[in-house]
Structures are given as structure tokens and as C-alpha cells.
Amino acid sequence: MPTYDFNCKKCNENFTVQVSIKDKSNVNCPKCGSKEIQQRFTRVNLGGISGGNAGSSACSSGSCSTCSGC
Ligand SMILES: [Zn+2]
């Protein structure tokens, strides 16, 4: 069963629950019981991925003529 990280909008509690994807919308805050929670995406690193790949792949030929940043 996957685990999800949530943040409670009411009491700002961060918590992790192990729940099936179909029950994800039924999760309550364990601290205050609120359903006003939002999922946290702790592995959000889109900026790092796009930046790193753009630099390395663009210059694989050894020339910077095809990229504008390195
Ligand atoms: Zn709460």
C-alpha cells in the first residue's frame, strides 16, 4: 500500500498515511480530524531535473552552439 504525505490546512500538521489510492480522499488529519488537508509532494524536483538534463545533454557534442546557457 502506498504512503502519502499530507499537510493539514487547519492546524498545519504534517503527517504520512498509508492508504490505498481510492481511500486517499477520505483521509482526515490525525491531530484535529479536519478533512481540509492537501497532499504534499516531497519529491518535487522538476526544476533540478530539467536544468541538469538540459545542460548535460545539450553539450554532449562538446560544443555550446546548440545551447545558450553553459
Ligand atoms: Zn489538523
N, CA, C, O and the ligand as a Tripos MOL2 file, in Angstrom:
@<TRIPOS>MOLECULE
protein
  281   279    71     0     0
PROTEIN
NO_CHARGES

@<TRIPOS>ATOM
      1 N           0.8480   -1.1960    0.0000 N.3       1 MET1
      2 CA          0.0000    0.0000    0.0000 C.3       1 MET1
      3 C           0.8880    1.2520    0.0000 C.2       1 MET1
      4 O           1.8330    1.3290    0.7840 O.2       1 MET1
      5 N           0.6100    2.1970   -0.8330 N.am      2 PRO2
      6 CA          1.4850    3.3830   -0.8980 C.3       2 PRO2
      7 C           1.2590    4.3190    0.2790 C.2       2 PRO2
      8 O           0.1970    4.3190    0.9010 O.2       2 PRO2
      9 N           2.2500    5.0940    0.5620 N.am      3 THR3
     10 CA          2.1300    6.1050    1.6110 C.3       3 THR3
     11 C           2.0760    7.4820    0.9690 C.2       3 THR3
     12 O           2.6840    7.7420   -0.0700 O.2       3 THR3
     13 N           1.3240    8.3510    1.6280 N.am      4 TYR4
     14 CA          1.1800    9.7070    1.1230 C.3       4 TYR4
     15 C           1.4640   10.6830    2.2440 C.2       4 TYR4
     16 O           1.1210   10.4440    3.4020 O.2       4 TYR4
     17 N           2.0860   11.7710    1.8870 N.am      5 ASP5
     18 CA          2.3440   12.8410    2.8470 C.3       5 ASP5
     19 C           1.2710   13.9120    2.6820 C.2       5 ASP5
     20 O           0.9470   14.3380    1.5740 O.2       5 ASP5
     21 N           0.7330   14.3290    3.8240 N.am      6 PHE6
     22 CA         -0.3000   15.3530    3.7960 C.3       6 PHE6
     23 C           0.0640   16.4990    4.7260 C.2       6 PHE6
     24 O           0.8620   16.3550    5.6520 O.2       6 PHE6
     25 N          -0.5460   17.6320    4.4470 N.am      7 ASN7
     26 CA         -0.4500   18.7880    5.3310 C.3       7 ASN7
     27 C          -1.8530   19.2540    5.6450 C.2       7 ASN7
     28 O          -2.6680   19.4530    4.7440 O.2       7 ASN7
     29 N          -2.1380   19.4310    6.9360 N.am      8 CYS8
     30 CA         -3.4490   19.9060    7.3520 C.3       8 CYS8
     31 C          -3.5070   21.4180    7.2350 C.2       8 CYS8
     32 O          -2.6520   22.1310    7.7600 O.2       8 CYS8
     33 N          -4.5210   21.8900    6.5440 N.am      9 LYS9
     34 CA         -4.6440   23.3350    6.3560 C.3       9 LYS9
     35 C          -5.1200   24.0260    7.6290 C.2       9 LYS9
     36 O          -4.9250   25.2310    7.7870 O.2       9 LYS9
     37 N          -5.7360   23.2840    8.5290 N.am     10 LYS10
     38 CA         -6.2800   23.9020    9.7420 C.3      10 LYS10
     39 C          -5.2320   24.0530   10.8230 C.2      10 LYS10
     40 O          -5.0320   25.1460   11.3540 O.2      10 LYS10
     41 N          -4.5580   22.9530   11.1530 N.am     11 CYS11
     42 CA         -3.6000   23.0300   12.2490 C.3      11 CYS11
     43 C          -2.1600   22.9210   11.7600 C.2      11 CYS11
     44 O          -1.2230   22.8960   12.5590 O.2      11 CYS11
     45 N          -1.9970   22.8580   10.4530 N.am     12 ASN12
     46 CA         -0.6690   22.8390    9.8450 C.3      12 ASN12
     47 C           0.1410   21.6080   10.2240 C.2      12 ASN12
     48 O           1.3720   21.6270   10.2040 O.2      12 ASN12
     49 N          -0.5590   20.5480   10.5660 N.am     13 GLU13
     50 CA          0.1280   19.3040   10.9090 C.3      13 GLU13
     51 C           0.5900   18.5960    9.6350 C.2      13 GLU13
     52 O          -0.1570   18.5000    8.6620 O.2      13 GLU13
     53 N           1.8010   18.1150    9.6530 N.am     14 ASN14
     54 CA          2.2900   17.2870    8.5640 C.3      14 ASN14
     55 C           2.2470   15.8370    9.0060 C.2      14 ASN14
     56 O           2.7380   15.4930   10.0810 O.2      14 ASN14
     57 N           1.6640   14.9920    8.1820 N.am     15 PHE15
     58 CA          1.5690   13.5910    8.5750 C.3      15 PHE15
     59 C           1.6100   12.7090    7.3390 C.2      15 PHE15
     60 O           1.3410   13.1500    6.2220 O.2      15 PHE15
     61 N           1.9480   11.4770    7.5710 N.am     16 THR16
     62 CA          2.0360   10.4850    6.4990 C.3      16 THR16
     63 C           1.0540    9.3760    6.7910 C.2      16 THR16
     64 O           0.9980    8.8700    7.9110 O.2      16 THR16
     65 N           0.2900    8.9980    5.8040 N.am     17 VAL17
     66 CA         -0.6630    7.9130    5.9750 C.3      17 VAL17
     67 C          -0.4170    6.8590    4.9110 C.2      17 VAL17
     68 O           0.0020    7.1450    3.7890 O.2      17 VAL17
     69 N          -0.6980    5.6230    5.3140 N.am     18 GLN18
     70 CA         -0.6120    4.5050    4.3880 C.3      18 GLN18
     71 C          -2.0390    4.1570    4.0040 C.2      18 GLN18
     72 O          -2.8030    3.6410    4.8190 O.2      18 GLN18
     73 N          -2.3890    4.4390    2.7760 N.am     19 VAL19
     74 CA         -3.7790    4.2900    2.3740 C.3      19 VAL19
     75 C          -3.8320    3.9500    0.8890 C.2      19 VAL19
     76 O          -2.9860    4.3880    0.1100 O.2      19 VAL19
     77 N          -4.8220    3.1760    0.5150 N.am     20 SER20
     78 CA         -4.9680    2.8720   -0.8980 C.3      20 SER20
     79 C          -5.4390    4.1150   -1.6440 C.2      20 SER20
     80 O          -6.0130    5.0330   -1.0570 O.2      20 SER20
     81 N          -5.1880    4.1250   -2.9280 N.am     21 ILE21
     82 CA         -5.4220    5.3570   -3.6930 C.3      21 ILE21
     83 C          -6.9010    5.7110   -3.7280 C.2      21 ILE21
     84 O          -7.2450    6.8850   -3.8630 O.2      21 ILE21
     85 N          -7.7690    4.7360   -3.6100 N.am     22 LYS22
     86 CA         -9.1970    5.0440   -3.6530 C.3      22 LYS22
     87 C          -9.7030    5.6190   -2.3380 C.2      22 LYS22
     88 O         -10.7630    6.2440   -2.2950 O.2      22 LYS22
     89 N          -8.9360    5.4040   -1.2510 N.am     23 ASP23
     90 CA         -9.3240    5.9700    0.0390 C.3      23 ASP23
     91 C          -8.5700    7.2580    0.3610 C.2      23 ASP23
     92 O          -8.6990    7.8100    1.4530 O.2      23 ASP23
     93 N          -7.7960    7.7160   -0.5880 N.am     24 LYS24
     94 CA         -6.9530    8.8870   -0.3310 C.3      24 LYS24
     95 C          -7.7740   10.1330   -0.0160 C.2      24 LYS24
     96 O          -7.3460   10.9880    0.7600 O.2      24 LYS24
     97 N          -8.9610   10.2310   -0.6250 N.am     25 SER25
     98 CA         -9.7870   11.4120   -0.4040 C.3      25 SER25
     99 C         -10.5610   11.3310    0.9030 C.2      25 SER25
    100 O         -11.2480   12.2830    1.2720 O.2      25 SER25
    101 N         -10.4590   10.2080    1.6090 N.am     26 ASN26
    102 CA        -11.1650   10.0610    2.8830 C.3      26 ASN26
    103 C         -10.2440   10.2420    4.0840 C.2      26 ASN26
    104 O         -10.6170    9.9360    5.2170 O.2      26 ASN26
    105 N          -9.0500   10.7370    3.8270 N.am     27 VAL27
    106 CA         -8.0810   10.8630    4.9060 C.3      27 VAL27
    107 C          -8.4060   12.0920    5.7550 C.2      27 VAL27
    108 O          -8.7190   13.1660    5.2410 O.2      27 VAL27
    109 N          -8.3210   11.8970    7.0610 N.am     28 ASN28
    110 CA         -8.5110   13.0080    7.9850 C.3      28 ASN28
    111 C          -7.1990   13.3240    8.6810 C.2      28 ASN28
    112 O          -6.3160   12.4740    8.7870 O.2      28 ASN28
    113 N          -7.0850   14.5390    9.1480 N.am     29 CYS29
    114 CA         -5.9270   14.9160    9.9480 C.3      29 CYS29
    115 C          -5.9670   14.1410   11.2700 C.2      29 CYS29
    116 O          -6.9890   14.1500   11.9570 O.2      29 CYS29
    117 N          -4.8710   13.4740   11.6310 N.am     30 PRO30
    118 CA         -4.8750   12.6980   12.8750 C.3      30 PRO30
    119 C          -4.8430   13.5800   14.1180 C.2      30 PRO30
    120 O          -5.0950   13.1050   15.2250 O.2      30 PRO30
    121 N          -4.5390   14.8400   13.9400 N.am     31 LYS31
    122 CA         -4.4190   15.7270   15.1000 C.3      31 LYS31
    123 C          -5.7400   16.4170   15.4220 C.2      31 LYS31
    124 O          -6.1890   16.4130   16.5680 O.2      31 LYS31
    125 N          -6.3590   17.0090   14.3990 N.am     32 CYS32
    126 CA         -7.5880   17.7620   14.6620 C.3      32 CYS32
    127 C          -8.7960   17.1550   13.9590 C.2      32 CYS32
    128 O          -9.9200   17.6100   14.1700 O.2      32 CYS32
    129 N          -8.5860   16.1380   13.1270 N.am     33 GLY33
    130 CA         -9.6990   15.4700   12.4750 C.3      33 GLY33
    131 C         -10.2450   16.1900   11.2630 C.2      33 GLY33
    132 O         -11.2540   15.7730   10.6950 O.2      33 GLY33
    133 N          -9.5960   17.2600   10.8620 N.am     34 SER34
    134 CA        -10.1030   18.0280    9.7350 C.3      34 SER34
    135 C          -9.9000   17.2790    8.4270 C.2      34 SER34
    136 O          -8.9520   16.5090    8.2790 O.2      34 SER34
    137 N         -10.7890   17.5110    7.4960 N.am     35 LYS35
    138 CA        -10.6130   16.9500    6.1580 C.3      35 LYS35
    139 C         -10.0050   17.9740    5.2110 C.2      35 LYS35
    140 O          -9.8110   17.6970    4.0280 O.2      35 LYS35
    141 N          -9.7100   19.1430    5.7290 N.am     36 GLU36
    142 CA         -9.0880   20.1740    4.8930 C.3      36 GLU36
    143 C          -7.5860   19.9390    4.8500 C.2      36 GLU36
    144 O          -6.7990   20.6540    5.4710 O.2      36 GLU36
    145 N          -7.2250   18.9290    4.1050 N.am     37 ILE37
    146 CA         -5.8220   18.5770    4.0040 C.3      37 ILE37
    147 C          -5.4120   18.6050    2.5470 C.2      37 ILE37
    148 O          -6.2330   18.4520    1.6430 O.2      37 ILE37
    149 N          -4.1470   18.7990    2.3490 N.am     38 GLN38
    150 CA         -3.6350   18.7500    0.9850 C.3      38 GLN38
    151 C          -2.4320   17.8370    0.9480 C.2      38 GLN38
    152 O          -1.6520   17.7520    1.8970 O.2      38 GLN38
    153 N          -2.3070   17.1600   -0.1700 N.am     39 GLN39
    154 CA         -1.1990   16.2270   -0.3070 C.3      39 GLN39
    155 C           0.0890   16.9940   -0.5280 C.2      39 GLN39
    156 O           0.1340   17.9830   -1.2600 O.2      39 GLN39
    157 N           1.1270   16.5140    0.1190 N.am     40 ARG40
    158 CA          2.4430   17.1160   -0.0630 C.3      40 ARG40
    159 C           3.2530   16.2330   -1.0070 C.2      40 ARG40
    160 O           3.2580   15.0070   -0.8970 O.2      40 ARG40
    161 N           3.9210   16.8810   -1.9120 N.am     41 PHE41
    162 CA          4.7660   16.1390   -2.8430 C.3      41 PHE41
    163 C           6.2130   16.4250   -2.4730 C.2      41 PHE41
    164 O           6.8040   17.4240   -2.8850 O.2      41 PHE41
    165 N           6.7590   15.5160   -1.6840 N.am     42 THR42
    166 CA          8.0750   15.7770   -1.1240 C.3      42 THR42
    167 C           9.1800   15.5570   -2.1430 C.2      42 THR42
    168 O          10.3020   16.0310   -1.9610 O.2      42 THR42
    169 N           8.8750   14.8580   -3.1870 N.am     43 ARG43
    170 CA          9.9170   14.5840   -4.1710 C.3      43 ARG43
    171 C           9.7570   15.4550   -5.4130 C.2      43 ARG43
    172 O          10.0760   15.0320   -6.5250 O.2      43 ARG43
    173 N           9.2700   16.6500   -5.2170 N.am     44 VAL44
    174 CA          9.1430   17.5730   -6.3330 C.3      44 VAL44
    175 C          10.5030   18.2080   -6.6150 C.2      44 VAL44
    176 O          10.9690   19.0660   -5.8660 O.2      44 VAL44
    177 N          11.1200   17.7810   -7.6870 N.am     45 ASN45
    178 CA         12.3940   18.3870   -8.0660 C.3      45 ASN45
    179 C          12.4390   18.5640   -9.5800 C.2      45 ASN45
    180 O          13.4320   18.2520  -10.2360 O.2      45 ASN45
    181 N          11.3430   19.0680  -10.1040 N.am     46 LEU46
    182 CA         11.2560   19.2500  -11.5450 C.3      46 LEU46
    183 C          12.2920   20.2480  -12.0430 C.2      46 LEU46
    184 O          12.8720   20.0740  -13.1150 O.2      46 LEU46
    185 N          12.5140   21.2780  -11.2680 N.am     47 GLY47
    186 CA         13.4950   22.2810  -11.6770 C.3      47 GLY47
    187 C          14.8790   21.6780  -11.7900 C.2      47 GLY47
    188 O          15.6060   21.9550  -12.7440 O.2      47 GLY47
    189 N          15.2510   20.8480  -10.8120 N.am     48 GLY48
    190 CA         16.5680   20.2370  -10.8470 C.3      48 GLY48
    191 C          16.7220   19.2890  -12.0120 C.2      48 GLY48
    192 O          17.7720   19.2440  -12.6520 O.2      48 GLY48
    193 N          15.6710   18.5250  -12.2900 N.am     49 ILE49
    194 CA         15.7460   17.5590  -13.3800 C.3      49 ILE49
    195 C          15.9010   18.2640  -14.7210 C.2      49 ILE49
    196 O          16.7960   17.9340  -15.4990 O.2      49 ILE49
    197 N          15.0420   19.2230  -14.9910 N.am     50 SER50
    198 CA         15.0780   19.8800  -16.2900 C.3      50 SER50
    199 C          16.3710   20.6680  -16.4700 C.2      50 SER50
    200 O          16.9510   20.6800  -17.5560 O.2      50 SER50
    201 N          16.8170   21.3230  -15.4110 N.am     51 GLY51
    202 CA         18.0380   22.1000  -15.5250 C.3      51 GLY51
    203 C          19.2430   21.2180  -15.7690 C.2      51 GLY51
    204 O          20.0650   21.5080  -16.6380 O.2      51 GLY51
    205 N          19.3540   20.1380  -15.0010 N.am     52 GLY52
    206 CA         20.5120   19.2760  -15.1380 C.3      52 GLY52
    207 C          20.5550   18.5830  -16.4820 C.2      52 GLY52
    208 O          21.6050   18.5370  -17.1230 O.2      52 GLY52
    209 N          19.4430   18.0480  -16.9120 N.am     53 ASN53
    210 CA         19.4190   17.3220  -18.1700 C.3      53 ASN53
    211 C          19.6590   18.2480  -19.3580 C.2      53 ASN53
    212 O          20.3330   17.8810  -20.3210 O.2      53 ASN53
    213 N          19.1060   19.4360  -19.2770 N.am     54 ALA54
    214 CA         19.2700   20.3700  -20.3870 C.3      54 ALA54
    215 C          20.7380   20.7010  -20.5930 C.2      54 ALA54
    216 O          21.2190   20.7590  -21.7240 O.2      54 ALA54
    217 N          21.4410   20.9170  -19.4950 N.am     55 GLY55
    218 CA         22.8450   21.2800  -19.6120 C.3      55 GLY55
    219 C          23.6890   20.1540  -20.1560 C.2      55 GLY55
    220 O          24.4820   20.3530  -21.0760 O.2      55 GLY55
    221 N          23.5230   18.9570  -19.5850 N.am     56 SER56
    222 CA         24.4150   17.8730  -19.9560 C.3      56 SER56
    223 C          24.1270   17.3480  -21.3560 C.2      56 SER56
    224 O          25.0520   17.0590  -22.1140 O.2      56 SER56
    225 N          22.8430   17.2220  -21.7040 N.am     57 SER57
    226 CA         22.5160   16.6410  -22.9910 C.3      57 SER57
    227 C          22.8060   17.6150  -24.1310 C.2      57 SER57
    228 O          23.2120   17.2060  -25.2190 O.2      57 SER57
    229 N          22.5990   18.8870  -23.8770 N.am     58 ALA58
    230 CA         22.7890   19.8660  -24.9410 C.3      58 ALA58
    231 C          24.2520   19.9710  -25.3310 C.2      58 ALA58
    232 O          24.5770   20.2670  -26.4810 O.2      58 ALA58
    233 N          25.1310   19.7260  -24.3700 N.am     59 CYS59
    234 CA         26.5530   19.8960  -24.6310 C.3      59 CYS59
    235 C          27.2650   18.5660  -24.8420 C.2      59 CYS59
    236 O          28.4920   18.5050  -24.7530 O.2      59 CYS59
    237 N          26.5270   17.5150  -25.1150 N.am     60 SER60
    238 CA         27.1570   16.2160  -25.2640 C.3      60 SER60
    239 C          28.0770   16.1760  -26.4750 C.2      60 SER60
    240 O          28.9950   15.3580  -26.5390 O.2      60 SER60
    241 N          27.8320   17.0420  -27.4160 N.am     61 SER61
    242 CA         28.6760   17.0590  -28.6100 C.3      61 SER61
    243 C          29.9780   17.8150  -28.3750 C.2      61 SER61
    244 O          30.8690   17.8060  -29.2240 O.2      61 SER61
    245 N          30.0840   18.4650  -27.2290 N.am     62 GLY62
    246 CA         31.2980   19.2180  -26.9430 C.3      62 GLY62
    247 C          31.2600   20.6340  -27.4530 C.2      62 GLY62
    248 O          32.2520   21.3580  -27.3710 O.2      62 GLY62
    249 N          30.1310   21.0320  -27.9750 N.am     63 SER63
    250 CA         30.0080   22.3880  -28.4550 C.3      63 SER63
    251 C          28.8330   23.0670  -27.7870 C.2      63 SER63
    252 O          27.8080   22.4300  -27.5460 O.2      63 SER63
    253 N          28.9630   24.3440  -27.4840 N.am     64 CYS64
    254 CA         27.8770   25.0700  -26.8410 C.3      64 CYS64
    255 C          27.0500   25.8450  -27.8670 C.2      64 CYS64
    256 O          26.2800   26.7270  -27.4870 O.2      64 CYS64
    257 N          27.1860   25.5490  -29.1070 N.am     65 SER65
    258 CA         26.4580   26.3100  -30.1130 C.3      65 SER65
    259 C          24.9770   25.9910  -30.0850 C.2      65 SER65
    260 O          24.1660   26.7920  -30.5500 O.2      65 SER65
    261 N          24.6000   24.8100  -29.5370 N.am     66 THR66
    262 CA         23.2000   24.4310  -29.5590 C.3      66 THR66
    263 C          22.4880   24.8010  -28.2720 C.2      66 THR66
    264 O          21.2650   24.6870  -28.1970 O.2      66 THR66
    265 N          23.2050   25.2330  -27.2760 N.am     67 CYS67
    266 CA         22.5550   25.6600  -26.0450 C.3      67 CYS67
    267 C          23.0100   27.0690  -25.7000 C.2      67 CYS67
    268 O          24.0350   27.5440  -26.1870 O.2      67 CYS67
    269 N          22.2420   27.7160  -24.8670 N.am     68 SER68
    270 CA         22.5070   29.1290  -24.6240 C.3      68 SER68
    271 C          22.9970   29.4060  -23.2260 C.2      68 SER68
    272 O          23.1320   30.5680  -22.8410 O.2      68 SER68
    273 N          23.2680   28.3720  -22.4550 N.am     69 GLY69
    274 CA         23.4920   28.6650  -21.0540 C.3      69 GLY69
    275 C          24.7750   28.1560  -20.4250 C.2      69 GLY69
    276 O          25.0680   28.5410  -19.2930 O.2      69 GLY69
    277 N          25.5520   27.3260  -21.0790 N.am     70 CYS70
    278 CA         26.6610   26.7490  -20.3530 C.3      70 CYS70
    279 C          27.9980   27.1950  -20.9540 C.2      70 CYS70
    280 O          29.0570   26.8020  -20.4650 O.2      70 CYS70
    281 ZN         -5.2260   19.2040   11.5810 Zn       71 ZN71
@<TRIPOS>BOND
     1     1     2 1
     2     2     3 1
     3     3     4 2
     4     3     5 am
     5     5     6 1
     6     6     7 1
     7     7     8 2
     8     7     9 am
     9     9    10 1
    10    10    11 1
    11    11    12 2
    12    11    13 am
    13    13    14 1
    14    14    15 1
    15    15    16 2
    16    15    17 am
    17    17    18 1
    18    18    19 1
    19    19    20 2
    20    19    21 am
    21    21    22 1
    22    22    23 1
    23    23    24 2
    24    23    25 am
    25    25    26 1
    26    26    27 1
    27    27    28 2
    28    27    29 am
    29    29    30 1
    30    30    31 1
    31    31    32 2
    32    31    33 am
    33    33    34 1
    34    34    35 1
    35    35    36 2
    36    35    37 am
    37    37    38 1
    38    38    39 1
    39    39    40 2
    40    39    41 am
    41    41    42 1
    42    42    43 1
    43    43    44 2
    44    43    45 am
    45    45    46 1
    46    46    47 1
    47    47    48 2
    48    47    49 am
    49    49    50 1
    50    50    51 1
    51    51    52 2
    52    51    53 am
    53    53    54 1
    54    54    55 1
    55    55    56 2
    56    55    57 am
    57    57    58 1
    58    58    59 1
    59    59    60 2
    60    59    61 am
    61    61    62 1
    62    62    63 1
    63    63    64 2
    64    63    65 am
    65    65    66 1
    66    66    67 1
    67    67    68 2
    68    67    69 am
    69    69    70 1
    70    70    71 1
    71    71    72 2
    72    71    73 am
    73    73    74 1
    74    74    75 1
    75    75    76 2
    76    75    77 am
    77    77    78 1
    78    78    79 1
    79    79    80 2
    80    79    81 am
    81    81    82 1
    82    82    83 1
    83    83    84 2
    84    83    85 am
    85    85    86 1
    86    86    87 1
    87    87    88 2
    88    87    89 am
    89    89    90 1
    90    90    91 1
    91    91    92 2
    92    91    93 am
    93    93    94 1
    94    94    95 1
    95    95    96 2
    96    95    97 am
    97    97    98 1
    98    98    99 1
    99    99   100 2
   100    99   101 am
   101   101   102 1
   102   102   103 1
   103   103   104 2
   104   103   105 am
   105   105   106 1
   106   106   107 1
   107   107   108 2
   108   107   109 am
   109   109   110 1
   110   110   111 1
   111   111   112 2
   112   111   113 am
   113   113   114 1
   114   114   115 1
   115   115   116 2
   116   115   117 am
   117   117   118 1
   118   118   119 1
   119   119   120 2
   120   119   121 am
   121   121   122 1
   122   122   123 1
   123   123   124 2
   124   123   125 am
   125   125   126 1
   126   126   127 1
   127   127   128 2
   128   127   129 am
   129   129   130 1
   130   130   131 1
   131   131   132 2
   132   131   133 am
   133   133   134 1
   134   134   135 1
   135   135   136 2
   136   135   137 am
   137   137   138 1
   138   138   139 1
   139   139   140 2
   140   139   141 am
   141   141   142 1
   142   142   143 1
   143   143   144 2
   144   143   145 am
   145   145   146 1
   146   146   147 1
   147   147   148 2
   148   147   149 am
   149   149   150 1
   150   150   151 1
   151   151   152 2
   152   151   153 am
   153   153   154 1
   154   154   155 1
   155   155   156 2
   156   155   157 am
   157   157   158 1
   158   158   159 1
   159   159   160 2
   160   159   161 am
   161   161   162 1
   162   162   163 1
   163   163   164 2
   164   163   165 am
   165   165   166 1
   166   166   167 1
   167   167   168 2
   168   167   169 am
   169   169   170 1
   170   170   171 1
   171   171   172 2
   172   171   173 am
   173   173   174 1
   174   174   175 1
   175   175   176 2
   176   175   177 am
   177   177   178 1
   178   178   179 1
   179   179   180 2
   180   179   181 am
   181   181   182 1
   182   182   183 1
   183   183   184 2
   184   183   185 am
   185   185   186 1
   186   186   187 1
   187   187   188 2
   188   187   189 am
   189   189   190 1
   190   190   191 1
   191   191   192 2
   192   191   193 am
   193   193   194 1
   194   194   195 1
   195   195   196 2
   196   195   197 am
   197   197   198 1
   198   198   199 1
   199   199   200 2
   200   199   201 am
   201   201   202 1
   202   202   203 1
   203   203   204 2
   204   203   205 am
   205   205   206 1
   206   206   207 1
   207   207   208 2
   208   207   209 am
   209   209   210 1
   210   210   211 1
   211   211   212 2
   212   211   213 am
   213   213   214 1
   214   214   215 1
   215   215   216 2
   216   215   217 am
   217   217   218 1
   218   218   219 1
   219   219   220 2
   220   219   221 am
   221   221   222 1
   222   222   223 1
   223   223   224 2
   224   223   225 am
   225   225   226 1
   226   226   227 1
   227   227   228 2
   228   227   229 am
   229   229   230 1
   230   230   231 1
   231   231   232 2
   232   231   233 am
   233   233   234 1
   234   234   235 1
   235   235   236 2
   236   235   237 am
   237   237   238 1
   238   238   239 1
   239   239   240 2
   240   239   241 am
   241   241   242 1
   242   242   243 1
   243   243   244 2
   244   243   245 am
   245   245   246 1
   246   246   247 1
   247   247   248 2
   248   247   249 am
   249   249   250 1
   250   250   251 1
   251   251   252 2
   252   251   253 am
   253   253   254 1
   254   254   255 1
   255   255   256 2
   256   255   257 am
   257   257   258 1
   258   258   259 1
   259   259   260 2
   260   259   261 am
   261   261   262 1
   262   262   263 1
   263   263   264 2
   264   263   265 am
   265   265   266 1
   266   266   267 1
   267   267   268 2
   268   267   269 am
   269   269   270 1
   270   270   271 1
   271   271   272 2
   272   271   273 am
   273   273   274 1
   274   274   275 1
   275   275   276 2
   276   275   277 am
   277   277   278 1
   278   278   279 1
   279   279   280 2
@<TRIPOS>SUBSTRUCTURE
     1 MET1         2 RESIDUE 1 A MET
     2 PRO2         6 RESIDUE 1 A PRO
     3 THR3        10 RESIDUE 1 A THR
     4 TYR4        14 RESIDUE 1 A TYR
     5 ASP5        18 RESIDUE 1 A ASP
     6 PHE6        22 RESIDUE 1 A PHE
     7 ASN7        26 RESIDUE 1 A ASN
     8 CYS8        30 RESIDUE 1 A CYS
     9 LYS9        34 RESIDUE 1 A LYS
    10 LYS10       38 RESIDUE 1 A LYS
    11 CYS11       42 RESIDUE 1 A CYS
    12 ASN12       46 RESIDUE 1 A ASN
    13 GLU13       50 RESIDUE 1 A GLU
    14 ASN14       54 RESIDUE 1 A ASN
    15 PHE15       58 RESIDUE 1 A PHE
    16 THR16       62 RESIDUE 1 A THR
    17 VAL17       66 RESIDUE 1 A VAL
    18 GLN18       70 RESIDUE 1 A GLN
    19 VAL19       74 RESIDUE 1 A VAL
    20 SER20       78 RESIDUE 1 A SER
    21 ILE21       82 RESIDUE 1 A ILE
    22 LYS22       86 RESIDUE 1 A LYS
    23 ASP23       90 RESIDUE 1 A ASP
    24 LYS24       94 RESIDUE 1 A LYS
    25 SER25       98 RESIDUE 1 A SER
    26 ASN26      102 RESIDUE 1 A ASN
    27 VAL27      106 RESIDUE 1 A VAL
    28 ASN28      110 RESIDUE 1 A ASN
    29 CYS29      114 RESIDUE 1 A CYS
    30 PRO30      118 RESIDUE 1 A PRO
    31 LYS31      122 RESIDUE 1 A LYS
    32 CYS32      126 RESIDUE 1 A CYS
    33 GLY33      130 RESIDUE 1 A GLY
    34 SER34      134 RESIDUE 1 A SER
    35 LYS35      138 RESIDUE 1 A LYS
    36 GLU36      142 RESIDUE 1 A GLU
    37 ILE37      146 RESIDUE 1 A ILE
    38 GLN38      150 RESIDUE 1 A GLN
    39 GLN39      154 RESIDUE 1 A GLN
    40 ARG40      158 RESIDUE 1 A ARG
    41 PHE41      162 RESIDUE 1 A PHE
    42 THR42      166 RESIDUE 1 A THR
    43 ARG43      170 RESIDUE 1 A ARG
    44 VAL44      174 RESIDUE 1 A VAL
    45 ASN45      178 RESIDUE 1 A ASN
    46 LEU46      182 RESIDUE 1 A LEU
    47 GLY47      186 RESIDUE 1 A GLY
    48 GLY48      190 RESIDUE 1 A GLY
    49 ILE49      194 RESIDUE 1 A ILE
    50 SER50      198 RESIDUE 1 A SER
    51 GLY51      202 RESIDUE 1 A GLY
    52 GLY52      206 RESIDUE 1 A GLY
    53 ASN53      210 RESIDUE 1 A ASN
    54 ALA54      214 RESIDUE 1 A ALA
    55 GLY55      218 RESIDUE 1 A GLY
    56 SER56      222 RESIDUE 1 A SER
    57 SER57      226 RESIDUE 1 A SER
    58 ALA58      230 RESIDUE 1 A ALA
    59 CYS59      234 RESIDUE 1 A CYS
    60 SER60      238 RESIDUE 1 A SER
    61 SER61      242 RESIDUE 1 A SER
    62 GLY62      246 RESIDUE 1 A GLY
    63 SER63      250 RESIDUE 1 A SER
    64 CYS64      254 RESIDUE 1 A CYS
    65 SER65      258 RESIDUE 1 A SER
    66 THR66      262 RESIDUE 1 A THR
    67 CYS67      266 RESIDUE 1 A CYS
    68 SER68      270 RESIDUE 1 A SER
    69 GLY69      274 RESIDUE 1 A GLY
    70 CYS70      278 RESIDUE 1 A CYS
    71 ZN71       281 GROUP 0 **** ****
